[in-house]
Amino acid sequence: SAKFAVNSNEDLGIFYEGMMMIYQKNTEGEGKWGFLNKNFQLAIACKYDNATPFSRGLARVYLKNGDNWQSGYIDKKGIEYWE
């Protein structure tokens, strides 16, 4: 897998438990959250409307559908656990 190159349409967080949050914006300036691994490879696609850093092996993630928010967790393999 290729290493990730950061450009002006992306913001990075800091590493928590070997995973770094990344925010990628599209041409309209709207963005999604995903995660890079410790080798700076995109480990979890940028598809979440909001997210928190990993803690105890899980990260909290959110998807927006109109006015409704769906929340759940993902593990470091990207497996989703929705509430």
Salt bridges, closest charged atoms under 4 A:
ASP11 OD2 - LYS25 NZ 3.91
GLU17 OE1 - LYS76 NZ 3.78
ASP49 OD1 - LYS32 NZ 2.54
GLU80 OE2 - LYS47 NZ 3.07
GLU83 OE1 - ARG60 NH2 3.22
